[in-house]
């Protein structure tokens, strides 16, 4: 049984041009990356109007709405919008003072809120002009000279005289070097943000520095209006903040031989790893080893008869934070209970990730 599974893994690895690595065939697993400050006790999050530069407070309100929408789309929190704040509340001298004042307003308007997100946003659209320089190599079909000169190139002809043309006798390629002028408009959004506890205004987390996003009227945005450019930049900055303050989906590569192992006991500090359990074996130990990105995610292990969907036993675990790369969690299953329910023979040990309905890995074991 084990030999067949190992050969199948190696065969797939060889067909994928050597992607097989030590430890088995890697597989992508979706997890949630949790912010350091995250706590399941934070359920109601208020988003206050952001402070904007003088005369542009509408931008602060618009940005706060986009941040609230991005957090609602994430789905982790119940999001409450706090709008129409007095400019004096937003004009506090320090983040700590602003946090206390905004938290006071939140308590008055939405006492159910656990935390409040606030900050400052600077946004503008400006015209930018300048000169750029570029170059590269190409290989012509026909050549009528060496160095600078007229020549036939690719699917066109007779258009290539200019500075910096040179012939490379080793590669039979031409190098071109040109300067050009550009004129474009850019929308830039810079934000600083903080998350504070609503009950007392204590700051729990803040962006480590200013976050800047910019959009230019180039490519798919060529011809965009000033408002369109600004809205695009505000939306992108809002998504960045949502990823800072809410768990974000991420895919990590895991190896089956490391994530999911089975043993029948432990002797002299070493696990007795096996997929075959004799009649005298009483306990199945399932060893789970996950990367640091799995912290705070919930996983499930189910035991079922081979090829059947209904599990006979299940265990769940939440991967702890702040553990080393060699940390192992151990789940125990009573083998006599499994034999009484399903008899002897082949079983599946199925490992489920936090965001997928199907098992990430399935390991076959045999009970005698």
C-alpha positions, 0 to 999 in steps of 0.5 A, a space after each residue: 500500500 505505501 509502496 504504491 502511494 510513494 511510486 504515484 507521488 514520484 511519477 507525478 513529480 517526474 512528469 512535472 519536470 522535477 518539481 518533486 522536493 524532499 518530503 513528498 509532493 507539495 500542495 497548495 493550502 488556503 489559510 487565513 493570515 491573521 494580524 498580530 493584534 487580532 482577537 476573536 473578541 473583536 466582532 463589531 468594528 466602527 470605521 470613522 471618517 478619515 481626516 483629510 487636508 483642509 478643504 477636502 474633508 469630503 475625501 476623508 468621508 469617501 475614503 472611510 466608506 471605501 474602507 468600510 466596504 472593503 472590510 464588509 467584503 472581507 466578512 470578518 467583522 460587523 462593520 459600522 460607519 461613523 460619519 459626519 464627525 466634527 472637524 475638531 474631533 479629527 483635528 487632534 494633535 496626536 493619534 492618542 488624543 484623536 483615538 480618545 475623542 473618536 472613541 467617545 463619539 463611537 460610544 455615544 453613537 454605537 455602544 455595541 462597537 468593540 473597536 474603531 478604525 481611524 486615520 488621515 488621508 492625503 489625496 491629489 491628482 497632479 500632472 507629471 512631465 518628464 523624460 525617460 530613456 529605454 533600450 533593448 535588443 532585437 534581431 533583424 531579418 535583413 541587414 544593409 549595414 553595420 552600425 548606424 544605418 537604414 535596415 529592414 526589420 521584422 515585419 516593417 522596413 526602413 524606419 530605424 535610423 537614430 542614436 545608439 544603434 550598434 552591431 553585435 558580431 557575437 549575437 547578430 543582434 541590434 541594440 537601440 537606445 532612445 529617449 522620450 518625453 512623457 506627459 501624464 496625470 497621476 492620482 496619489 493617495 497616502 494614508 496613516 491609520 490606527 485601530 483603537 479600543 472603543 471602550 477607552 480609546 487605547 490604540 491596539 494597532 497602527 500601520 507601521 508607516 504611511 501607505 501610498 498608492 498611485 494610479 496614472 492615466 496609462 494603459 487601461 486607465 488612459 483617458 480616465 477623468 480626474 475623479 476616476 483616477 482618484 476613485 481608483 487610487 482610493 479604492 486600492 488604498 482601502 483594500 490595502 488597509 482592509 488587508 492590514 486590519 482583517 484576516 486575509 486569504 493566502 495560499 501556502 505550500 505544504 508537504 504531506 510527509 511533514 503535515 500528516 503522519 501517523 504513529 502507534 507510540 513513542 519510545 526513547 523520545 522518537 515516534 514509532 511512525 507507521 501506517 499499519 497497526 496490529 491487533 494489539 495496537 490501542 491508540 492511533 497518534 496523528 502528528 500534525 506539523 504546519 508552517 507559521 502562516 497557519 497560526 490561529 487557523 482551525 483544522 480537522 482530522 477525520 478517520 473513515 473507512 477507505 472510500 467511504 464518506 462518513 467519518 467514524 471519528 473526528 478531532 479539531 485543532 487550532 494551530 497555535 501562534 508563536 511556536 517554532 517551525 518544528 512544533 508538532 500537534 498530536 491527536 489521539 484516536 482509540 483504535 478499538 473504537 474504530 475497529 468496533 465501528 468499521 472492523 479491520 481493513 483499510 482506513 483513510 486519515 483525512 486532513 482538512 484545511 480551514 477554508 476548503 470542504 475537501 481534504 487537503 491530504 488523505 493518508 491510508 492506514 491499515 488496522 488488523 
